[in-house]
């Protein structure tokens, strides 16, 4: 695990632990927790609290496919065990990348220096979970948010009005935040993004691109 400098809000972690996030946003939080010791511990603690509450609740019957549905919410998979080894925990993104690396994805051109790869995941509409890749000096036009936006830095770095963001960091933003992320450094910036509502662009360019990008 690494030591990211930016983390989700505690309320977001609580919603994740309680299963209240949609699939797309849950995947982003799960992927961040894989590289962030602090947030992984916080989620464990929140789940333990929830477990204590459930222990005192009246039992209820579960469907036969409850485990599979729960794992699907975060992209986890049941891995077959080998005779002499324990199963490898699946990455939160494994089920969404189809066994491919980020470099091997079918990236779609959006604008000069900007590409994206949309993944199927349940959210407020189709296509709300995506990887976006920015060349150094490129980014998303200035915007705010009608709902929540979770952005996990997978590679590279970007700057905006809120600071500098690097691999492992997560931006947990809402309508109170306006920013213009711009990639910097020697390599492209790759972000895993999930939104709970469309972005609200403040520039003409952003408004023109939005129907094509569908952010």
PyMOL commands that place a pseudoatom at each C-alpha (Angstrom):
pseudoatom trace, name=CA, resn=UNK, resi=1, chain=A, elem=C, hetatm=0, pos=[0.000, 0.000, 0.000]
pseudoatom trace, name=CA, resn=UNK, resi=2, chain=A, elem=C, hetatm=0, pos=[1.030, 3.610, -0.552]
pseudoatom trace, name=CA, resn=UNK, resi=3, chain=A, elem=C, hetatm=0, pos=[0.439, 6.782, 1.411]
pseudoatom trace, name=CA, resn=UNK, resi=4, chain=A, elem=C, hetatm=0, pos=[-1.930, 9.040, -0.582]
pseudoatom trace, name=CA, resn=UNK, resi=5, chain=A, elem=C, hetatm=0, pos=[-2.244, 12.650, 0.529]
pseudoatom trace, name=CA, resn=UNK, resi=6, chain=A, elem=C, hetatm=0, pos=[-5.907, 13.105, -0.456]
pseudoatom trace, name=CA, resn=UNK, resi=7, chain=A, elem=C, hetatm=0, pos=[-8.689, 10.840, 0.803]
pseudoatom trace, name=CA, resn=UNK, resi=8, chain=A, elem=C, hetatm=0, pos=[-12.489, 10.466, 0.510]
pseudoatom trace, name=CA, resn=UNK, resi=9, chain=A, elem=C, hetatm=0, pos=[-14.715, 12.233, 2.968]
pseudoatom trace, name=CA, resn=UNK, resi=10, chain=A, elem=C, hetatm=0, pos=[-15.553, 10.160, 6.027]
pseudoatom trace, name=CA, resn=UNK, resi=11, chain=A, elem=C, hetatm=0, pos=[-19.223, 10.278, 5.028]
pseudoatom trace, name=CA, resn=UNK, resi=12, chain=A, elem=C, hetatm=0, pos=[-18.351, 8.694, 1.697]
pseudoatom trace, name=CA, resn=UNK, resi=13, chain=A, elem=C, hetatm=0, pos=[-16.408, 5.902, 3.411]
pseudoatom trace, name=CA, resn=UNK, resi=14, chain=A, elem=C, hetatm=0, pos=[-19.365, 5.333, 5.724]
pseudoatom trace, name=CA, resn=UNK, resi=15, chain=A, elem=C, hetatm=0, pos=[-21.732, 5.084, 2.748]
pseudoatom trace, name=CA, resn=UNK, resi=16, chain=A, elem=C, hetatm=0, pos=[-19.347, 2.618, 1.089]
pseudoatom trace, name=CA, resn=UNK, resi=17, chain=A, elem=C, hetatm=0, pos=[-19.097, 0.456, 4.223]
pseudoatom trace, name=CA, resn=UNK, resi=18, chain=A, elem=C, hetatm=0, pos=[-22.882, 0.463, 4.552]
pseudoatom trace, name=CA, resn=UNK, resi=19, chain=A, elem=C, hetatm=0, pos=[-23.423, -0.421, 0.876]
pseudoatom trace, name=CA, resn=UNK, resi=20, chain=A, elem=C, hetatm=0, pos=[-25.168, 2.865, 0.092]
pseudoatom trace, name=CA, resn=UNK, resi=21, chain=A, elem=C, hetatm=0, pos=[-22.994, 3.891, -2.866]
pseudoatom trace, name=CA, resn=UNK, resi=22, chain=A, elem=C, hetatm=0, pos=[-23.944, 2.940, -6.406]
pseudoatom trace, name=CA, resn=UNK, resi=23, chain=A, elem=C, hetatm=0, pos=[-21.715, 0.432, -8.167]
pseudoatom trace, name=CA, resn=UNK, resi=24, chain=A, elem=C, hetatm=0, pos=[-19.640, 2.999, -10.084]
pseudoatom trace, name=CA, resn=UNK, resi=25, chain=A, elem=C, hetatm=0, pos=[-18.673, 5.069, -7.046]
pseudoatom trace, name=CA, resn=UNK, resi=26, chain=A, elem=C, hetatm=0, pos=[-18.144, 1.941, -4.945]
pseudoatom trace, name=CA, resn=UNK, resi=27, chain=A, elem=C, hetatm=0, pos=[-15.541, 0.721, -7.444]
pseudoatom trace, name=CA, resn=UNK, resi=28, chain=A, elem=C, hetatm=0, pos=[-13.585, 3.982, -7.135]
pseudoatom trace, name=CA, resn=UNK, resi=29, chain=A, elem=C, hetatm=0, pos=[-13.560, 3.785, -3.328]
pseudoatom trace, name=CA, resn=UNK, resi=30, chain=A, elem=C, hetatm=0, pos=[-12.582, 0.097, -3.382]
pseudoatom trace, name=CA, resn=UNK, resi=31, chain=A, elem=C, hetatm=0, pos=[-9.702, 0.820, -5.770]
pseudoatom trace, name=CA, resn=UNK, resi=32, chain=A, elem=C, hetatm=0, pos=[-8.468, 3.651, -3.522]
pseudoatom trace, name=CA, resn=UNK, resi=33, chain=A, elem=C, hetatm=0, pos=[-8.643, 1.436, -0.422]
pseudoatom trace, name=CA, resn=UNK, resi=34, chain=A, elem=C, hetatm=0, pos=[-6.344, -1.066, -2.158]
pseudoatom trace, name=CA, resn=UNK, resi=35, chain=A, elem=C, hetatm=0, pos=[-3.499, 1.469, -2.083]
pseudoatom trace, name=CA, resn=UNK, resi=36, chain=A, elem=C, hetatm=0, pos=[-4.391, 3.508, 1.015]
pseudoatom trace, name=CA, resn=UNK, resi=37, chain=A, elem=C, hetatm=0, pos=[-3.758, 1.967, 4.431]
pseudoatom trace, name=CA, resn=UNK, resi=38, chain=A, elem=C, hetatm=0, pos=[-5.568, 4.767, 6.270]
pseudoatom trace, name=CA, resn=UNK, resi=39, chain=A, elem=C, hetatm=0, pos=[-8.825, 4.396, 4.336]
pseudoatom trace, name=CA, resn=UNK, resi=40, chain=A, elem=C, hetatm=0, pos=[-8.663, 0.592, 4.402]
pseudoatom trace, name=CA, resn=UNK, resi=41, chain=A, elem=C, hetatm=0, pos=[-8.462, 0.757, 8.215]
pseudoatom trace, name=CA, resn=UNK, resi=42, chain=A, elem=C, hetatm=0, pos=[-11.326, 3.269, 8.369]
pseudoatom trace, name=CA, resn=UNK, resi=43, chain=A, elem=C, hetatm=0, pos=[-13.517, 1.025, 6.206]
pseudoatom trace, name=CA, resn=UNK, resi=44, chain=A, elem=C, hetatm=0, pos=[-12.705, -1.998, 8.381]
pseudoatom trace, name=CA, resn=UNK, resi=45, chain=A, elem=C, hetatm=0, pos=[-13.674, -0.013, 11.476]
pseudoatom trace, name=CA, resn=UNK, resi=46, chain=A, elem=C, hetatm=0, pos=[-16.916, 1.202, 9.928]
pseudoatom trace, name=CA, resn=UNK, resi=47, chain=A, elem=C, hetatm=0, pos=[-17.801, -2.318, 8.790]
pseudoatom trace, name=CA, resn=UNK, resi=48, chain=A, elem=C, hetatm=0, pos=[-17.074, -3.616, 12.303]
pseudoatom trace, name=CA, resn=UNK, resi=49, chain=A, elem=C, hetatm=0, pos=[-19.458, -1.043, 13.748]
pseudoatom trace, name=CA, resn=UNK, resi=50, chain=A, elem=C, hetatm=0, pos=[-22.070, -2.075, 11.204]
pseudoatom trace, name=CA, resn=UNK, resi=51, chain=A, elem=C, hetatm=0, pos=[-21.443, -5.721, 12.049]
pseudoatom trace, name=CA, resn=UNK, resi=52, chain=A, elem=C, hetatm=0, pos=[-22.118, -4.997, 15.710]
pseudoatom trace, name=CA, resn=UNK, resi=53, chain=A, elem=C, hetatm=0, pos=[-25.416, -3.385, 14.810]
pseudoatom trace, name=CA, resn=UNK, resi=54, chain=A, elem=C, hetatm=0, pos=[-26.378, -6.344, 12.620]
pseudoatom trace, name=CA, resn=UNK, resi=55, chain=A, elem=C, hetatm=0, pos=[-25.494, -8.783, 15.371]
pseudoatom trace, name=CA, resn=UNK, resi=56, chain=A, elem=C, hetatm=0, pos=[-28.292, -7.301, 17.445]
pseudoatom trace, name=CA, resn=UNK, resi=57, chain=A, elem=C, hetatm=0, pos=[-30.787, -7.148, 14.591]
pseudoatom trace, name=CA, resn=UNK, resi=58, chain=A, elem=C, hetatm=0, pos=[-33.461, -9.684, 13.734]
pseudoatom trace, name=CA, resn=UNK, resi=59, chain=A, elem=C, hetatm=0, pos=[-32.153, -12.160, 11.111]
pseudoatom trace, name=CA, resn=UNK, resi=60, chain=A, elem=C, hetatm=0, pos=[-33.545, -12.030, 7.576]
pseudoatom trace, name=CA, resn=UNK, resi=61, chain=A, elem=C, hetatm=0, pos=[-33.314, -14.526, 4.747]
pseudoatom trace, name=CA, resn=UNK, resi=62, chain=A, elem=C, hetatm=0, pos=[-30.828, -13.805, 1.935]
pseudoatom trace, name=CA, resn=UNK, resi=63, chain=A, elem=C, hetatm=0, pos=[-31.135, -14.751, -1.710]
pseudoatom trace, name=CA, resn=UNK, resi=64, chain=A, elem=C, hetatm=0, pos=[-28.996, -17.576, -3.055]
pseudoatom trace, name=CA, resn=UNK, resi=65, chain=A, elem=C, hetatm=0, pos=[-26.960, -15.145, -5.202]
pseudoatom trace, name=CA, resn=UNK, resi=66, chain=A, elem=C, hetatm=0, pos=[-26.447, -12.485, -2.503]
pseudoatom trace, name=CA, resn=UNK, resi=67, chain=A, elem=C, hetatm=0, pos=[-22.679, -13.040, -2.296]
pseudoatom trace, name=CA, resn=UNK, resi=68, chain=A, elem=C, hetatm=0, pos=[-22.183, -12.766, -6.054]
pseudoatom trace, name=CA, resn=UNK, resi=69, chain=A, elem=C, hetatm=0, pos=[-24.235, -9.545, -6.197]
pseudoatom trace, name=CA, resn=UNK, resi=70, chain=A, elem=C, hetatm=0, pos=[-22.241, -8.015, -3.338]
pseudoatom trace, name=CA, resn=UNK, resi=71, chain=A, elem=C, hetatm=0, pos=[-18.907, -8.845, -4.950]
pseudoatom trace, name=CA, resn=UNK, resi=72, chain=A, elem=C, hetatm=0, pos=[-20.109, -7.454, -8.267]
pseudoatom trace, name=CA, resn=UNK, resi=73, chain=A, elem=C, hetatm=0, pos=[-20.779, -4.082, -6.632]
pseudoatom trace, name=CA, resn=UNK, resi=74, chain=A, elem=C, hetatm=0, pos=[-17.011, -3.567, -6.178]
pseudoatom trace, name=CA, resn=UNK, resi=75, chain=A, elem=C, hetatm=0, pos=[-15.753, -5.606, -9.084]
pseudoatom trace, name=CA, resn=UNK, resi=76, chain=A, elem=C, hetatm=0, pos=[-14.520, -8.401, -6.821]
pseudoatom trace, name=CA, resn=UNK, resi=77, chain=A, elem=C, hetatm=0, pos=[-14.540, -11.986, -7.988]
pseudoatom trace, name=CA, resn=UNK, resi=78, chain=A, elem=C, hetatm=0, pos=[-14.545, -15.404, -6.364]
pseudoatom trace, name=CA, resn=UNK, resi=79, chain=A, elem=C, hetatm=0, pos=[-11.189, -16.817, -7.450]
pseudoatom trace, name=CA, resn=UNK, resi=80, chain=A, elem=C, hetatm=0, pos=[-10.809, -20.611, -7.697]
pseudoatom trace, name=CA, resn=UNK, resi=81, chain=A, elem=C, hetatm=0, pos=[-8.472, -21.964, -5.035]
pseudoatom trace, name=CA, resn=UNK, resi=82, chain=A, elem=C, hetatm=0, pos=[-5.470, -24.068, -6.051]
pseudoatom trace, name=CA, resn=UNK, resi=83, chain=A, elem=C, hetatm=0, pos=[-4.558, -27.186, -4.117]
pseudoatom trace, name=CA, resn=UNK, resi=84, chain=A, elem=C, hetatm=0, pos=[-1.535, -25.621, -2.428]
pseudoatom trace, name=CA, resn=UNK, resi=85, chain=A, elem=C, hetatm=0, pos=[-2.274, -21.883, -2.378]
pseudoatom trace, name=CA, resn=UNK, resi=86, chain=A, elem=C, hetatm=0, pos=[-4.829, -19.401, -1.117]
pseudoatom trace, name=CA, resn=UNK, resi=87, chain=A, elem=C, hetatm=0, pos=[-6.960, -17.517, -3.670]
pseudoatom trace, name=CA, resn=UNK, resi=88, chain=A, elem=C, hetatm=0, pos=[-5.581, -14.158, -4.839]
pseudoatom trace, name=CA, resn=UNK, resi=89, chain=A, elem=C, hetatm=0, pos=[-7.832, -11.236, -3.918]
pseudoatom trace, name=CA, resn=UNK, resi=90, chain=A, elem=C, hetatm=0, pos=[-9.120, -9.640, -7.108]
pseudoatom trace, name=CA, resn=UNK, resi=91, chain=A, elem=C, hetatm=0, pos=[-8.480, -5.977, -7.780]
pseudoatom trace, name=CA, resn=UNK, resi=92, chain=A, elem=C, hetatm=0, pos=[-11.564, -3.779, -7.740]
pseudoatom trace, name=CA, resn=UNK, resi=93, chain=A, elem=C, hetatm=0, pos=[-11.007, -3.063, -11.436]
pseudoatom trace, name=CA, resn=UNK, resi=94, chain=A, elem=C, hetatm=0, pos=[-10.315, -6.611, -12.647]
pseudoatom trace, name=CA, resn=UNK, resi=95, chain=A, elem=C, hetatm=0, pos=[-13.902, -7.321, -13.663]
pseudoatom trace, name=CA, resn=UNK, resi=96, chain=A, elem=C, hetatm=0, pos=[-14.155, -4.010, -15.533]
pseudoatom trace, name=CA, resn=UNK, resi=97, chain=A, elem=C, hetatm=0, pos=[-10.919, -4.189, -17.506]
pseudoatom trace, name=CA, resn=UNK, resi=98, chain=A, elem=C, hetatm=0, pos=[-11.631, -7.648, -18.894]
pseudoatom trace, name=CA, resn=UNK, resi=99, chain=A, elem=C, hetatm=0, pos=[-8.212, -8.954, -17.927]
pseudoatom trace, name=CA, resn=UNK, resi=100, chain=A, elem=C, hetatm=0, pos=[-6.423, -6.184, -19.848]
pseudoatom trace, name=CA, resn=UNK, resi=101, chain=A, elem=C, hetatm=0, pos=[-3.902, -3.698, -18.536]
pseudoatom trace, name=CA, resn=UNK, resi=102, chain=A, elem=C, hetatm=0, pos=[-4.631, 0.023, -18.684]
pseudoatom trace, name=CA, resn=UNK, resi=103, chain=A, elem=C, hetatm=0, pos=[-2.206, 0.338, -21.595]
pseudoatom trace, name=CA, resn=UNK, resi=104, chain=A, elem=C, hetatm=0, pos=[-4.039, -2.346, -23.604]
pseudoatom trace, name=CA, resn=UNK, resi=105, chain=A, elem=C, hetatm=0, pos=[-7.493, -0.733, -23.388]
pseudoatom trace, name=CA, resn=UNK, resi=106, chain=A, elem=C, hetatm=0, pos=[-9.380, 0.594, -26.402]
pseudoatom trace, name=CA, resn=UNK, resi=107, chain=A, elem=C, hetatm=0, pos=[-8.993, 4.289, -25.625]
pseudoatom trace, name=CA, resn=UNK, resi=108, chain=A, elem=C, hetatm=0, pos=[-11.453, 6.607, -27.390]
pseudoatom trace, name=CA, resn=UNK, resi=109, chain=A, elem=C, hetatm=0, pos=[-10.265, 10.000, -28.591]
pseudoatom trace, name=CA, resn=UNK, resi=110, chain=A, elem=C, hetatm=0, pos=[-12.142, 12.882, -26.945]
pseudoatom trace, name=CA, resn=UNK, resi=111, chain=A, elem=C, hetatm=0, pos=[-10.027, 15.951, -27.692]
pseudoatom trace, name=CA, resn=UNK, resi=112, chain=A, elem=C, hetatm=0, pos=[-6.367, 16.643, -28.489]
pseudoatom trace, name=CA, resn=UNK, resi=113, chain=A, elem=C, hetatm=0, pos=[-4.371, 14.910, -25.750]
pseudoatom trace, name=CA, resn=UNK, resi=114, chain=A, elem=C, hetatm=0, pos=[-7.489, 13.509, -24.039]
pseudoatom trace, name=CA, resn=UNK, resi=115, chain=A, elem=C, hetatm=0, pos=[-8.808, 9.925, -24.311]
pseudoatom trace, name=CA, resn=UNK, resi=116, chain=A, elem=C, hetatm=0, pos=[-11.300, 7.883, -22.309]
pseudoatom trace, name=CA, resn=UNK, resi=117, chain=A, elem=C, hetatm=0, pos=[-12.426, 4.306, -21.744]
pseudoatom trace, name=CA, resn=UNK, resi=118, chain=A, elem=C, hetatm=0, pos=[-16.011, 3.907, -20.513]
pseudoatom trace, name=CA, resn=UNK, resi=119, chain=A, elem=C, hetatm=0, pos=[-16.887, 0.866, -18.383]
pseudoatom trace, name=CA, resn=UNK, resi=120, chain=A, elem=C, hetatm=0, pos=[-20.266, -0.681, -17.673]
pseudoatom trace, name=CA, resn=UNK, resi=121, chain=A, elem=C, hetatm=0, pos=[-21.329, -0.113, -14.073]
pseudoatom trace, name=CA, resn=UNK, resi=122, chain=A, elem=C, hetatm=0, pos=[-24.590, 0.823, -12.420]
pseudoatom trace, name=CA, resn=UNK, resi=123, chain=A, elem=C, hetatm=0, pos=[-25.000, 4.469, -11.518]
pseudoatom trace, name=CA, resn=UNK, resi=124, chain=A, elem=C, hetatm=0, pos=[-27.439, 7.303, -12.140]
pseudoatom trace, name=CA, resn=UNK, resi=125, chain=A, elem=C, hetatm=0, pos=[-27.128, 6.406, -15.855]
pseudoatom trace, name=CA, resn=UNK, resi=126, chain=A, elem=C, hetatm=0, pos=[-24.984, 4.224, -18.107]
pseudoatom trace, name=CA, resn=UNK, resi=127, chain=A, elem=C, hetatm=0, pos=[-21.360, 5.198, -18.616]
pseudoatom trace, name=CA, resn=UNK, resi=128, chain=A, elem=C, hetatm=0, pos=[-20.683, 6.883, -15.291]
pseudoatom trace, name=CA, resn=UNK, resi=129, chain=A, elem=C, hetatm=0, pos=[-17.554, 4.816, -14.576]
pseudoatom trace, name=CA, resn=UNK, resi=130, chain=A, elem=C, hetatm=0, pos=[-14.649, 5.642, -16.836]
pseudoatom trace, name=CA, resn=UNK, resi=131, chain=A, elem=C, hetatm=0, pos=[-10.909, 5.954, -17.145]
pseudoatom trace, name=CA, resn=UNK, resi=132, chain=A, elem=C, hetatm=0, pos=[-9.767, 9.282, -18.581]
pseudoatom trace, name=CA, resn=UNK, resi=133, chain=A, elem=C, hetatm=0, pos=[-6.219, 9.871, -19.829]
pseudoatom trace, name=CA, resn=UNK, resi=134, chain=A, elem=C, hetatm=0, pos=[-4.728, 13.369, -20.203]
pseudoatom trace, name=CA, resn=UNK, resi=135, chain=A, elem=C, hetatm=0, pos=[-1.437, 14.222, -21.860]
pseudoatom trace, name=CA, resn=UNK, resi=136, chain=A, elem=C, hetatm=0, pos=[0.753, 16.640, -19.860]
pseudoatom trace, name=CA, resn=UNK, resi=137, chain=A, elem=C, hetatm=0, pos=[-0.704, 20.128, -20.154]
pseudoatom trace, name=CA, resn=UNK, resi=138, chain=A, elem=C, hetatm=0, pos=[-4.210, 18.832, -20.956]
pseudoatom trace, name=CA, resn=UNK, resi=139, chain=A, elem=C, hetatm=0, pos=[-7.215, 18.436, -18.683]
pseudoatom trace, name=CA, resn=UNK, resi=140, chain=A, elem=C, hetatm=0, pos=[-10.924, 19.004, -18.077]
pseudoatom trace, name=CA, resn=UNK, resi=141, chain=A, elem=C, hetatm=0, pos=[-12.309, 22.530, -18.694]
pseudoatom trace, name=CA, resn=UNK, resi=142, chain=A, elem=C, hetatm=0, pos=[-13.335, 24.438, -15.566]
pseudoatom trace, name=CA, resn=UNK, resi=143, chain=A, elem=C, hetatm=0, pos=[-16.473, 22.953, -14.046]
pseudoatom trace, name=CA, resn=UNK, resi=144, chain=A, elem=C, hetatm=0, pos=[-18.468, 22.350, -10.901]
pseudoatom trace, name=CA, resn=UNK, resi=145, chain=A, elem=C, hetatm=0, pos=[-20.724, 19.423, -10.005]
pseudoatom trace, name=CA, resn=UNK, resi=146, chain=A, elem=C, hetatm=0, pos=[-24.469, 18.921, -9.891]
pseudoatom trace, name=CA, resn=UNK, resi=147, chain=A, elem=C, hetatm=0, pos=[-23.892, 15.849, -7.726]
pseudoatom trace, name=CA, resn=UNK, resi=148, chain=A, elem=C, hetatm=0, pos=[-20.818, 14.017, -6.458]
pseudoatom trace, name=CA, resn=UNK, resi=149, chain=A, elem=C, hetatm=0, pos=[-17.638, 13.290, -8.402]
pseudoatom trace, name=CA, resn=UNK, resi=150, chain=A, elem=C, hetatm=0, pos=[-15.074, 10.721, -7.252]
pseudoatom trace, name=CA, resn=UNK, resi=151, chain=A, elem=C, hetatm=0, pos=[-11.732, 10.829, -9.077]
pseudoatom trace, name=CA, resn=UNK, resi=152, chain=A, elem=C, hetatm=0, pos=[-8.911, 8.405, -8.283]
pseudoatom trace, name=CA, resn=UNK, resi=153, chain=A, elem=C, hetatm=0, pos=[-5.466, 9.130, -9.713]
pseudoatom trace, name=CA, resn=UNK, resi=154, chain=A, elem=C, hetatm=0, pos=[-4.174, 5.880, -11.202]
pseudoatom trace, name=CA, resn=UNK, resi=155, chain=A, elem=C, hetatm=0, pos=[-1.050, 7.314, -12.844]
pseudoatom trace, name=CA, resn=UNK, resi=156, chain=A, elem=C, hetatm=0, pos=[0.646, 10.650, -13.249]
pseudoatom trace, name=CA, resn=UNK, resi=157, chain=A, elem=C, hetatm=0, pos=[-0.490, 13.861, -11.587]
pseudoatom trace, name=CA, resn=UNK, resi=158, chain=A, elem=C, hetatm=0, pos=[-2.657, 16.931, -12.073]
pseudoatom trace, name=CA, resn=UNK, resi=159, chain=A, elem=C, hetatm=0, pos=[-3.044, 20.372, -10.550]
pseudoatom trace, name=CA, resn=UNK, resi=160, chain=A, elem=C, hetatm=0, pos=[-6.185, 22.392, -9.918]
pseudoatom trace, name=CA, resn=UNK, resi=161, chain=A, elem=C, hetatm=0, pos=[-7.427, 25.111, -7.590]
pseudoatom trace, name=CA, resn=UNK, resi=162, chain=A, elem=C, hetatm=0, pos=[-7.533, 22.558, -4.773]
pseudoatom trace, name=CA, resn=UNK, resi=163, chain=A, elem=C, hetatm=0, pos=[-3.873, 21.528, -4.980]
pseudoatom trace, name=CA, resn=UNK, resi=164, chain=A, elem=C, hetatm=0, pos=[-1.713, 18.811, -6.533]
pseudoatom trace, name=CA, resn=UNK, resi=165, chain=A, elem=C, hetatm=0, pos=[-2.978, 15.262, -6.945]
pseudoatom trace, name=CA, resn=UNK, resi=166, chain=A, elem=C, hetatm=0, pos=[-0.812, 12.195, -7.537]
pseudoatom trace, name=CA, resn=UNK, resi=167, chain=A, elem=C, hetatm=0, pos=[-1.201, 8.443, -7.961]
pseudoatom trace, name=CA, resn=UNK, resi=168, chain=A, elem=C, hetatm=0, pos=[-3.343, 6.990, -5.173]
pseudoatom trace, name=CA, resn=UNK, resi=169, chain=A, elem=C, hetatm=0, pos=[-4.983, 10.309, -4.273]
pseudoatom trace, name=CA, resn=UNK, resi=170, chain=A, elem=C, hetatm=0, pos=[-8.757, 10.602, -4.534]
pseudoatom trace, name=CA, resn=UNK, resi=171, chain=A, elem=C, hetatm=0, pos=[-10.797, 13.766, -5.079]
pseudoatom trace, name=CA, resn=UNK, resi=172, chain=A, elem=C, hetatm=0, pos=[-14.220, 13.576, -3.416]
pseudoatom trace, name=CA, resn=UNK, resi=173, chain=A, elem=C, hetatm=0, pos=[-16.015, 16.649, -4.753]
pseudoatom trace, name=CA, resn=UNK, resi=174, chain=A, elem=C, hetatm=0, pos=[-19.542, 18.058, -4.981]
pseudoatom trace, name=CA, resn=UNK, resi=175, chain=A, elem=C, hetatm=0, pos=[-21.420, 21.252, -5.879]
pseudoatom trace, name=CA, resn=UNK, resi=176, chain=A, elem=C, hetatm=0, pos=[-19.264, 23.302, -3.512]
pseudoatom trace, name=CA, resn=UNK, resi=177, chain=A, elem=C, hetatm=0, pos=[-16.149, 22.748, -5.623]
pseudoatom trace, name=CA, resn=UNK, resi=178, chain=A, elem=C, hetatm=0, pos=[-15.162, 24.414, -8.903]
pseudoatom trace, name=CA, resn=UNK, resi=179, chain=A, elem=C, hetatm=0, pos=[-11.911, 23.349, -10.543]
pseudoatom trace, name=CA, resn=UNK, resi=180, chain=A, elem=C, hetatm=0, pos=[-9.958, 22.794, -13.759]
pseudoatom trace, name=CA, resn=UNK, resi=181, chain=A, elem=C, hetatm=0, pos=[-7.670, 19.731, -13.476]
pseudoatom trace, name=CA, resn=UNK, resi=182, chain=A, elem=C, hetatm=0, pos=[-4.576, 20.008, -15.698]
pseudoatom trace, name=CA, resn=UNK, resi=183, chain=A, elem=C, hetatm=0, pos=[-2.082, 17.139, -16.004]
pseudoatom trace, name=CA, resn=UNK, resi=184, chain=A, elem=C, hetatm=0, pos=[1.602, 17.877, -15.375]
pseudoatom trace, name=CA, resn=UNK, resi=185, chain=A, elem=C, hetatm=0, pos=[4.836, 15.920, -15.338]
pseudoatom trace, name=CA, resn=UNK, resi=186, chain=A, elem=C, hetatm=0, pos=[6.485, 13.602, -17.854]
pseudoatom trace, name=CA, resn=UNK, resi=187, chain=A, elem=C, hetatm=0, pos=[3.728, 11.002, -18.243]
pseudoatom trace, name=CA, resn=UNK, resi=188, chain=A, elem=C, hetatm=0, pos=[-0.002, 11.051, -19.036]
pseudoatom trace, name=CA, resn=UNK, resi=189, chain=A, elem=C, hetatm=0, pos=[-2.390, 11.396, -16.118]
pseudoatom trace, name=CA, resn=UNK, resi=190, chain=A, elem=C, hetatm=0, pos=[-4.863, 8.507, -15.871]
pseudoatom trace, name=CA, resn=UNK, resi=191, chain=A, elem=C, hetatm=0, pos=[-7.931, 8.987, -13.666]
pseudoatom trace, name=CA, resn=UNK, resi=192, chain=A, elem=C, hetatm=0, pos=[-10.713, 6.614, -12.631]
pseudoatom trace, name=CA, resn=UNK, resi=193, chain=A, elem=C, hetatm=0, pos=[-13.867, 8.738, -12.425]
pseudoatom trace, name=CA, resn=UNK, resi=194, chain=A, elem=C, hetatm=0, pos=[-17.429, 8.109, -11.244]
pseudoatom trace, name=CA, resn=UNK, resi=195, chain=A, elem=C, hetatm=0, pos=[-20.147, 10.744, -10.990]
pseudoatom trace, name=CA, resn=UNK, resi=196, chain=A, elem=C, hetatm=0, pos=[-23.624, 10.835, -9.466]
pseudoatom trace, name=CA, resn=UNK, resi=197, chain=A, elem=C, hetatm=0, pos=[-24.873, 13.595, -11.816]
pseudoatom trace, name=CA, resn=UNK, resi=198, chain=A, elem=C, hetatm=0, pos=[-23.627, 15.450, -14.913]
pseudoatom trace, name=CA, resn=UNK, resi=199, chain=A, elem=C, hetatm=0, pos=[-20.806, 17.957, -14.504]
pseudoatom trace, name=CA, resn=UNK, resi=200, chain=A, elem=C, hetatm=0, pos=[-21.645, 21.640, -14.913]
pseudoatom trace, name=CA, resn=UNK, resi=201, chain=A, elem=C, hetatm=0, pos=[-19.100, 23.234, -17.256]
pseudoatom trace, name=CA, resn=UNK, resi=202, chain=A, elem=C, hetatm=0, pos=[-18.384, 26.945, -17.001]
pseudoatom trace, name=CA, resn=UNK, resi=203, chain=A, elem=C, hetatm=0, pos=[-16.718, 27.498, -20.401]
pseudoatom trace, name=CA, resn=UNK, resi=204, chain=A, elem=C, hetatm=0, pos=[-18.058, 27.396, -23.940]
pseudoatom trace, name=CA, resn=UNK, resi=205, chain=A, elem=C, hetatm=0, pos=[-15.549, 24.672, -24.841]
pseudoatom trace, name=CA, resn=UNK, resi=206, chain=A, elem=C, hetatm=0, pos=[-16.695, 22.499, -21.962]
pseudoatom trace, name=CA, resn=UNK, resi=207, chain=A, elem=C, hetatm=0, pos=[-20.345, 22.907, -22.879]
pseudoatom trace, name=CA, resn=UNK, resi=208, chain=A, elem=C, hetatm=0, pos=[-19.614, 22.024, -26.514]
pseudoatom trace, name=CA, resn=UNK, resi=209, chain=A, elem=C, hetatm=0, pos=[-17.632, 18.894, -25.580]
pseudoatom trace, name=CA, resn=UNK, resi=210, chain=A, elem=C, hetatm=0, pos=[-20.030, 17.631, -22.899]
pseudoatom trace, name=CA, resn=UNK, resi=211, chain=A, elem=C, hetatm=0, pos=[-22.513, 15.870, -25.235]
pseudoatom trace, name=CA, resn=UNK, resi=212, chain=A, elem=C, hetatm=0, pos=[-19.633, 13.934, -26.788]
pseudoatom trace, name=CA, resn=UNK, resi=213, chain=A, elem=C, hetatm=0, pos=[-17.729, 13.180, -23.564]
pseudoatom trace, name=CA, resn=UNK, resi=214, chain=A, elem=C, hetatm=0, pos=[-20.941, 12.510, -21.597]
pseudoatom trace, name=CA, resn=UNK, resi=215, chain=A, elem=C, hetatm=0, pos=[-19.379, 13.586, -18.318]
for i in range(1, 215): cmd.bond("trace and resi %d" % i, "trace and resi %d" % (i + 1))
show_as sticks, trace
zoom trace
